[in-house]
Amino acid sequence: MKQKDVTLNVHEVPPLSKWIIFSIQHLFAMFGATILVPFLVDLSPGVALVSSGLGTLAYLLITRGQIPAYLGSSFAFIVPIILAKTAGGPQAAMLGSFLAGVVYGIVALLIKGFGLKWIMRILPPVVVGPVIIVIGLGLANVAVGMAMYENAGAPSKELIYNPTYFSVAIVTLALTIICSVFLKGFFGLIPLLIGIVGGYTYAFFMGIVDLTPIREAKLFEVPDFYIPFVNYTPSLDWEIALIMVPVAIVTIAEHIGDQMVLSKVVGRNFIEKPGLHRSILGDGIATMIAATLGGPPNTTYGENIGVLAITKVFSVFVIGGAAVFAICFGFIGKITALIGSIPSPVMGGVSILLFGIIASSGLRMLIDNKVDLGNTRNLIISSVIIVIGVGGAFVQVTDQLQIAGMALAAICGVILHLILPGKESSYGTNEMFGLSVDKQQISG
């Protein structure tokens, strides 16, 4: 792979002053999305920051300091975490997240031993694309609810519409869109953060921001870690496993896509060296670390890949610096309280755009891989996945065991792909994993 023009290469150490600036830039790029996930699932944003920093450092260590990738909170796990917490409390969500990380480790071992073709057999673009669409559309009601109602999440008959809330959401959304389209350079990389700050300011003048918790918070404060055998005793629950673990199928596919994009940006083939098995293992370990601390699962961040593409600063030392800053921010009580004071319509306004982008990225996967939806087989698979996932279908296995939503949609998609004839049509151009593969060999 051709080496790109670089400002700083992967193993170059920048001067201290530039090092700090470059690292803070990565911190800002990931900050808005990373704190949004714990906000939506009622976890500690301070823990999310600490776990993202520790997870990134672990990732850099496992990949031998060869891949400049930052890991932050994963949006794919928002609905599964909410379902797991409803079924068994926060300890259930953490156990499910940990098990998802274990799946990453198992997949890493299988890739090390058998290569990538087995993944392509079960996860063609016609399956992964619609499941990603389900992730985004499945969260649409969450975003709209936060944007419109004072008591988002309450039963529909009890919802209280508030025009002030909706105006705050619209202002936040408008600022985020304007920044995304018109701002360039550094500010063009942080539209989410600018939108949140602008929406927060507007919400303050509209009288819906309570600054009391910020005034009362300590400057330095240990986040609300939720640690097994300290705060709770973990116990295996198959219902939780079936809610959380299937999501790892989708996030692993997303991870592979991120590695391909990152390889193109940096000009090095990270799939070959240090190897996809190492990067997937690093992602899994980061998720397991987050689950152990009480934070949301981690994943490689496209926002930070965008920073790399624009700045040409590929240094892993810069990424490591951003991780250290994230850990430090997690222990600053004033920052955690400030995040907690953000009104729900501000996050709702940002989420309307962000969740829509997630759904659109699934559509883009189908387009980029030139999957023919005029083909009856492909049309059936994608249609069933979307309706089952967005419609909230579920299978009640036992009184305590339920397979629902995105997990059921992903399972149905994989099964349909494996049993319907004409598998070769599901792979499009076959470039999803950056490999040239014989379609007849895959479908056989």
C-alpha positions as CSV (number, residue, x, y, z in Angstrom):
1,M,0.0,0.0,0.0
2,K,1.4,3.4,-1.0
3,Q,2.7,5.5,1.9
4,K,0.8,8.8,2.2
5,D,2.4,12.3,2.7
6,V,2.6,12.6,6.4
7,T,3.1,15.3,9.0
8,L,4.0,12.8,11.7
9,N,4.4,9.1,11.0
10,V,3.1,6.3,13.2
11,H,6.1,6.0,15.5
12,E,7.2,9.7,15.5
13,V,7.1,11.6,18.7
14,P,6.0,15.2,18.3
15,P,7.5,18.2,20.3
16,L,5.7,18.5,23.7
17,S,3.7,21.7,22.7
18,K,2.4,20.2,19.5
19,W,1.9,16.9,21.2
20,I,-0.6,18.4,23.7
21,I,-2.5,20.3,21.0
22,F,-2.7,17.3,18.7
23,S,-3.9,15.1,21.5
24,I,-6.5,17.6,22.7
25,Q,-7.8,17.8,19.1
26,H,-8.5,14.0,19.2
27,L,-10.1,14.4,22.6
28,F,-12.5,17.0,21.2
29,A,-13.3,14.8,18.2
30,M,-14.4,11.9,20.3
31,F,-15.8,13.8,23.2
32,G,-19.4,14.5,22.1
33,A,-20.2,11.0,20.9
34,T,-18.4,9.3,23.8
35,I,-20.4,11.2,26.5
36,L,-23.7,10.9,24.6
37,V,-23.8,7.1,24.9
38,P,-23.7,7.0,28.8
39,F,-26.1,9.9,28.8
40,L,-28.6,7.9,26.9
41,V,-28.3,4.6,28.9
42,D,-27.9,6.3,32.3
43,L,-24.3,5.3,33.0
44,S,-21.6,7.6,34.3
45,P,-20.0,9.9,31.7
46,G,-16.9,10.0,33.9
47,V,-16.5,6.3,33.8
48,A,-17.1,6.3,30.0
49,L,-14.2,8.8,29.6
50,V,-11.9,6.8,31.8
51,S,-12.8,3.5,30.1
52,S,-12.3,4.9,26.7
53,G,-8.9,6.2,27.6
54,L,-7.8,2.9,29.2
55,G,-9.3,0.9,26.4
56,T,-7.4,3.0,23.8
57,L,-4.1,2.5,25.7
58,A,-4.8,-1.3,25.9
59,Y,-5.6,-1.3,22.1
60,L,-2.3,0.5,21.3
61,L,-0.4,-2.1,23.5
62,I,-2.1,-5.1,21.9
63,T,-1.6,-3.8,18.3
64,R,2.1,-3.2,19.2
65,G,1.8,0.5,18.8
66,Q,1.2,0.1,15.0
67,I,-2.4,1.3,14.6
68,P,-3.2,5.0,15.4
69,A,-6.9,4.4,16.4
70,Y,-8.9,5.9,19.2
71,L,-11.7,3.9,20.9
72,G,-14.9,5.5,22.4
73,S,-18.4,4.5,23.4
74,S,-20.2,2.3,20.9
75,F,-23.7,3.4,19.7
76,A,-24.5,-0.1,18.5
77,F,-25.0,-1.2,22.2
78,I,-27.4,1.6,23.3
79,V,-30.6,-0.4,22.9
80,P,-29.1,-3.7,24.1
81,I,-27.8,-2.0,27.2
82,I,-31.2,-0.4,27.9
83,L,-32.9,-3.8,27.5
84,A,-30.3,-5.6,29.6
85,K,-30.7,-3.0,32.4
86,T,-34.5,-3.4,32.3
87,A,-34.2,-7.2,32.5
88,G,-31.6,-7.4,35.2
89,G,-30.2,-4.1,36.3
90,P,-26.8,-2.4,35.5
91,Q,-24.9,-5.6,36.5
92,A,-26.7,-7.5,33.7
93,A,-25.7,-4.8,31.2
94,M,-22.0,-5.0,32.3
95,L,-22.0,-8.8,32.2
96,G,-23.5,-8.7,28.7
97,S,-20.9,-6.1,27.5
98,F,-18.1,-8.3,29.0
99,L,-19.4,-11.3,27.1
100,A,-19.5,-9.3,23.9
101,G,-15.8,-8.5,24.5
102,V,-15.2,-12.2,24.9
103,V,-16.8,-12.9,21.5
104,Y,-14.2,-10.4,20.0
105,G,-11.4,-12.5,21.5
106,I,-12.9,-15.7,20.1
107,V,-13.3,-14.2,16.6
108,A,-9.7,-12.9,16.8
109,L,-8.4,-16.4,17.5
110,L,-10.5,-17.8,14.6
111,I,-9.1,-15.2,12.2
112,K,-5.6,-15.9,13.4
113,G,-6.2,-19.6,12.7
114,F,-8.5,-19.7,9.6
115,G,-8.3,-16.3,7.9
116,L,-11.2,-14.0,6.9
117,K,-13.2,-16.0,4.4
118,W,-15.4,-17.6,7.1
119,I,-16.5,-14.2,8.2
120,M,-17.5,-13.3,4.7
121,R,-19.6,-16.5,4.5
122,I,-21.9,-15.3,7.3
123,L,-21.6,-11.5,7.1
124,P,-22.0,-10.2,3.5
125,P,-22.8,-6.6,3.0
126,V,-26.5,-7.5,2.4
127,V,-26.7,-8.6,6.0
128,V,-24.4,-6.1,7.7
129,G,-25.8,-3.0,5.9
130,P,-29.4,-3.5,6.9
131,V,-28.5,-4.4,10.5
132,I,-26.6,-1.1,10.7
133,I,-29.7,0.7,9.3
134,V,-31.7,-1.0,12.1
135,I,-29.2,0.4,14.7
136,G,-29.9,3.9,13.6
137,L,-33.6,3.7,13.0
138,G,-34.2,1.7,16.2
139,L,-32.9,4.7,18.1
140,A,-35.0,7.3,16.2
141,N,-37.8,7.3,18.9
142,V,-35.2,7.8,21.6
143,A,-33.9,10.9,19.9
144,V,-37.3,12.4,19.1
145,G,-38.6,11.6,22.6
146,M,-35.7,13.5,24.2
147,A,-36.2,16.4,21.8
148,M,-39.9,16.9,22.5
149,Y,-40.9,15.6,25.9
150,E,-40.1,16.6,29.5
151,N,-40.4,13.0,30.6
152,A,-39.0,11.1,27.6
153,G,-39.3,7.3,28.2
154,A,-42.6,7.5,30.0
155,P,-45.7,5.6,28.6
156,S,-47.1,7.4,25.5
157,K,-50.3,8.5,27.4
158,E,-48.2,10.2,30.1
159,L,-45.7,12.1,27.8
160,I,-45.6,15.8,28.4
161,Y,-44.9,17.8,25.2
162,N,-42.8,21.0,25.8
163,P,-42.4,23.5,23.0
164,T,-39.3,25.0,24.8
165,Y,-37.6,21.6,24.7
166,F,-38.4,21.2,21.1
167,S,-36.9,24.6,20.3
168,V,-33.8,23.7,22.1
169,A,-33.5,20.5,20.1
170,I,-34.0,22.4,16.8
171,V,-31.4,25.0,17.7
172,T,-28.9,22.3,18.6
173,L,-29.6,20.3,15.5
174,A,-29.3,23.4,13.3
175,L,-26.0,24.4,14.8
176,T,-24.6,20.9,14.3
177,I,-25.7,20.8,10.7
178,I,-24.3,24.2,9.9
179,C,-20.9,23.3,11.5
180,S,-20.8,20.0,9.7
181,V,-21.4,21.7,6.3
182,F,-19.7,25.0,6.5
183,L,-16.8,24.9,9.0
184,K,-13.4,23.7,7.9
185,G,-10.2,22.6,9.5
186,F,-10.2,21.9,13.3
187,F,-13.7,23.2,13.9
188,G,-15.1,21.2,11.1
189,L,-14.0,18.1,13.0
190,I,-16.0,18.8,16.1
191,P,-19.6,19.7,14.9
192,L,-21.2,17.6,17.6
193,L,-19.3,19.3,20.4
194,I,-20.1,22.8,18.9
195,G,-23.7,21.8,18.6
196,I,-23.9,20.6,22.2
197,V,-22.2,23.8,23.5
198,G,-24.4,26.0,21.4
199,G,-27.6,24.1,22.4
200,Y,-26.6,24.2,26.1
201,T,-26.1,28.0,25.9
202,Y,-29.5,28.5,24.3
203,A,-31.1,26.1,26.9
204,F,-29.5,28.1,29.7
205,F,-31.1,31.3,28.5
206,M,-34.4,29.4,28.1
207,G,-34.2,28.5,31.8
208,I,-33.9,24.7,31.6
209,V,-30.3,24.3,32.8
210,D,-29.7,23.7,36.5
211,L,-26.1,24.8,37.5
212,T,-26.5,23.8,41.1
213,P,-24.8,20.3,40.7
214,I,-21.8,22.0,39.0
215,R,-21.3,24.5,41.9
216,E,-21.6,21.7,44.4
217,A,-19.3,19.2,42.6
218,K,-15.7,18.8,43.8
219,L,-12.9,19.7,41.4
220,F,-11.4,16.2,41.6
221,E,-13.7,13.3,42.2
222,V,-13.5,9.6,41.6
223,P,-16.1,8.5,39.0
224,D,-19.0,6.2,39.9
225,F,-17.2,3.0,38.9
226,Y,-19.3,-0.2,39.0
227,I,-16.9,-3.0,39.6
228,P,-17.7,-6.8,39.9
229,F,-17.1,-8.3,43.3
230,V,-16.9,-4.8,44.7
231,N,-20.3,-3.3,43.8
232,Y,-22.0,-6.5,42.8
233,T,-21.5,-10.3,42.3
234,P,-21.8,-11.2,38.6
235,S,-23.9,-14.2,37.6
236,L,-24.3,-15.7,34.1
237,D,-27.7,-14.9,32.6
238,W,-28.5,-16.5,29.1
239,E,-31.2,-13.9,28.5
240,I,-28.7,-11.1,28.8
241,A,-26.2,-13.0,26.7
242,L,-28.7,-13.3,23.9
243,I,-29.5,-9.6,24.1
244,M,-25.9,-8.4,24.0
245,V,-23.7,-11.0,22.2
246,P,-25.3,-11.0,18.7
247,V,-24.6,-7.2,18.5
248,A,-20.9,-8.1,18.5
249,I,-21.4,-9.6,15.0
250,V,-22.3,-6.2,13.7
251,T,-19.7,-4.2,15.6
252,I,-16.9,-6.6,14.4
253,A,-18.0,-6.0,10.8
254,E,-17.9,-2.3,11.5
255,H,-14.5,-2.7,13.1
256,I,-13.1,-4.3,9.9
257,G,-14.5,-1.5,7.8
258,D,-12.8,1.0,10.0
259,Q,-9.5,-0.8,9.7
260,M,-9.8,-0.7,5.9
261,V,-10.5,3.0,5.9
262,L,-7.7,3.6,8.3
263,S,-5.3,1.6,6.2
264,K,-6.1,3.8,3.2
265,V,-5.7,7.0,5.2
266,V,-2.3,6.1,6.7
267,G,-1.0,4.2,3.7
268,R,-0.3,1.0,5.6
269,N,-2.1,-2.4,5.4
270,F,-3.2,-2.9,9.0
271,I,-5.2,-6.0,8.1
272,E,-1.8,-7.7,7.4
273,K,0.4,-6.0,9.9
274,P,0.0,-6.1,12.8
275,G,-3.0,-8.2,11.7
276,L,-6.8,-8.0,11.9
277,H,-6.7,-10.5,14.8
278,R,-4.7,-8.1,16.9
279,S,-7.0,-5.1,16.2
280,I,-10.2,-7.1,16.9
281,L,-8.6,-8.5,20.1
282,G,-7.6,-5.0,21.2
283,D,-11.2,-3.8,20.6
284,G,-12.6,-6.7,22.6
285,I,-10.2,-6.1,25.5
286,A,-11.2,-2.4,25.5
287,T,-14.8,-3.4,25.8
288,M,-14.1,-5.9,28.6
289,I,-12.2,-3.1,30.5
290,A,-15.1,-0.8,30.1
291,A,-17.5,-3.5,31.3
292,T,-15.3,-4.2,34.3
293,L,-15.4,-0.5,35.3
294,G,-19.1,0.1,34.6
295,G,-18.8,1.9,31.3
296,P,-20.4,1.3,27.8
297,P,-18.6,-1.0,25.3
298,N,-15.8,0.6,23.2
299,T,-15.3,0.7,19.5
300,T,-12.9,2.4,17.0
301,Y,-14.0,5.9,16.2
302,G,-14.6,7.2,12.7
303,E,-14.4,10.8,14.0
304,N,-10.8,10.3,15.0
305,I,-10.0,8.6,11.7
306,G,-11.3,11.9,10.1
307,V,-8.8,13.8,12.2
308,L,-6.0,11.6,11.0
309,A,-7.1,12.1,7.3
310,I,-7.1,15.9,7.6
311,T,-4.1,16.5,9.8
312,K,-1.8,13.7,8.4
313,V,-0.6,13.3,12.0
314,F,-0.5,9.5,12.4
315,S,1.5,9.3,15.5
316,V,0.4,6.7,18.1
317,F,1.9,8.9,20.7
318,V,-0.7,11.6,19.9
319,I,-3.5,9.0,20.2
320,G,-2.0,7.8,23.5
321,G,-1.9,11.4,24.7
322,A,-5.6,11.8,24.0
323,A,-6.3,8.7,26.0
324,V,-4.4,10.0,29.0
325,F,-6.3,13.3,28.8
326,A,-9.6,11.4,28.6
327,I,-8.7,9.5,31.8
328,C,-7.8,12.7,33.6
329,F,-11.1,14.4,32.5
330,G,-13.0,11.5,34.0
331,F,-11.6,12.4,37.4
332,I,-12.5,16.1,37.2
333,G,-15.8,16.3,39.1
334,K,-16.7,19.7,37.7
335,I,-16.6,18.3,34.1
336,T,-18.7,15.2,35.0
337,A,-21.3,17.5,36.7
338,L,-21.3,19.8,33.7
339,I,-22.0,16.8,31.4
340,G,-24.8,15.7,33.7
341,S,-26.4,19.1,33.6
342,I,-26.9,19.0,29.8
343,P,-30.7,19.1,29.2
344,S,-32.2,16.1,27.4
345,P,-33.4,18.2,24.4
346,V,-29.8,19.2,23.6
347,M,-28.8,15.6,23.4
348,G,-32.0,14.9,21.5
349,G,-31.2,17.4,18.8
350,V,-27.7,16.0,18.3
351,S,-29.1,12.5,18.3
352,I,-31.6,13.2,15.5
353,L,-28.6,13.8,13.2
354,L,-26.3,11.2,14.6
355,F,-28.7,8.3,14.6
356,G,-29.8,9.2,11.1
357,I,-26.1,9.1,10.0
358,I,-25.8,5.6,11.5
359,A,-28.7,4.4,9.5
360,S,-27.4,6.1,6.4
361,S,-24.0,4.5,6.8
362,G,-25.7,1.1,6.5
363,L,-27.3,2.2,3.3
364,R,-23.9,3.5,2.1
365,M,-22.4,0.0,2.8
366,L,-24.9,-1.5,0.3
367,I,-24.2,1.2,-2.2
368,D,-20.4,1.1,-1.9
369,N,-20.4,-2.7,-2.3
370,K,-22.8,-2.4,-5.3
371,V,-25.3,-4.8,-3.8
372,D,-28.1,-5.4,-6.2
373,L,-31.4,-4.9,-4.4
374,G,-33.2,-5.7,-7.7
375,N,-32.2,-9.2,-6.9
376,T,-35.1,-11.0,-5.1
377,R,-32.8,-12.8,-2.7
378,N,-31.1,-9.6,-1.6
379,L,-34.4,-7.7,-1.3
380,I,-35.9,-10.4,0.9
381,I,-32.9,-10.5,3.3
382,S,-32.7,-6.7,3.7
383,S,-36.4,-6.3,4.0
384,V,-36.8,-8.9,6.7
385,I,-33.9,-7.6,8.7
386,I,-35.2,-4.0,8.7
387,V,-38.8,-4.8,9.6
388,I,-37.9,-7.2,12.3
389,G,-35.3,-4.9,13.8
390,V,-37.2,-1.6,13.6
391,G,-40.6,-3.2,14.4
392,G,-39.3,-4.7,17.6
393,A,-40.1,-8.3,16.9
394,F,-39.0,-10.8,19.5
395,V,-39.0,-14.5,20.3
396,Q,-40.0,-15.6,23.8
397,V,-37.8,-18.7,24.4
398,T,-38.7,-19.1,28.1
399,D,-40.4,-16.9,30.7
400,Q,-37.0,-15.3,31.4
401,L,-35.4,-15.6,28.0
402,Q,-36.2,-13.3,25.0
403,I,-34.4,-12.7,21.7
404,A,-35.5,-9.3,20.5
405,G,-34.8,-6.3,18.2
406,M,-31.5,-6.0,16.6
407,A,-30.2,-9.3,17.9
408,L,-33.1,-11.2,16.3
409,A,-32.8,-9.2,13.1
410,A,-29.1,-10.1,12.8
411,I,-29.7,-13.7,13.5
412,C,-32.6,-13.9,10.9
413,G,-30.4,-12.1,8.3
414,V,-27.5,-14.6,8.8
415,I,-29.9,-17.6,8.6
416,L,-31.6,-16.4,5.5
417,H,-28.3,-15.7,3.8
418,L,-27.0,-19.2,4.6
419,I,-30.1,-21.1,3.5
420,L,-31.3,-19.2,0.4
421,P,-29.7,-20.1,-2.9
422,G,-27.6,-17.7,-4.9
423,K,-25.2,-16.6,-2.1
424,E,-22.8,-14.9,-4.6
425,S,-25.2,-12.1,-5.2
426,S,-25.0,-11.0,-1.5
427,Y,-21.4,-9.9,-1.7
428,G,-21.7,-7.2,-4.3
429,T,-18.2,-6.2,-5.4
430,N,-16.7,-8.3,-2.7
431,E,-14.7,-5.4,-1.4
432,M,-16.2,-5.2,2.1
433,F,-13.1,-6.6,3.7
434,G,-10.7,-5.4,1.1
435,L,-10.2,-8.9,-0.3
436,S,-10.5,-10.4,-3.7
437,V,-12.5,-13.6,-3.2
438,D,-13.9,-16.2,-5.5
439,K,-17.7,-15.9,-5.1
440,Q,-18.2,-19.4,-6.2
441,Q,-15.8,-20.6,-3.5
442,I,-17.7,-18.6,-0.8
443,S,-21.2,-19.8,-1.9
444,G,-20.1,-23.4,-2.1
